[in-house]
Amino acid sequence: MEDEQLYDLVFPPGTPRTIIRDIMNKFDIELVDREEQLSFANMDSDTRNLIAARGKKDVMLEVEKYFKAQIQEFIGD
């Protein structure tokens, strides 16, 4: 049997820990480090380790939807 492909959702720097913790408790995901190149302001081509959620495609689509709603609520539209 083939291994099912896993997908990542990288959390932007500054994402509140409470939102990440809620996602970890609510969904069947694994929290992983992802090395990403950032290009904004004075961080052009700066590489940073970012936190990401990893899981199956159907779960990650739900995680993305939940994450967007939680961020919108946090920043107050």
URDADA-V427308 format. One record per pair of residues at least 6 apart in sequence whose ideal C-beta (glycine too) atoms are under 7 Angstrom apart, sorted by the first residue. I is the first residue (numbers start at 1). GAP is how many residues later the second one is. Records with the same first field share a line. If there is no record, write none. Layout:
BEGIN
I = GAP + GAP
END
This chain:
BEGIN
4 = 52
6 = 48 + 49 + 50
7 = 48 + 50 + 53
8 = 24 + 26 + 44 + 45 + 46
9 = 43 + 44 + 51 + 54 + 55 + 58
10 = 24 + 26 + 40 + 42
11 = 9 + 39 + 40 + 41
13 = 37
16 = 58
19 = 48 + 51 + 52 + 55
20 = 31
22 = 48
23 = 6 + 30 + 40 + 43 + 44
24 = 7
26 = 40
27 = 28 + 32 + 35 + 36
28 = 27 + 31
29 = 24 + 25 + 26 + 30 + 34
30 = 24 + 25
31 = 20 + 22
32 = 20 + 22
33 = 16 + 18
34 = 16 + 18
35 = 12 + 14
36 = 12 + 14
37 = 8 + 10
38 = 8 + 10
39 = 6
53 = 10
55 = 8
END
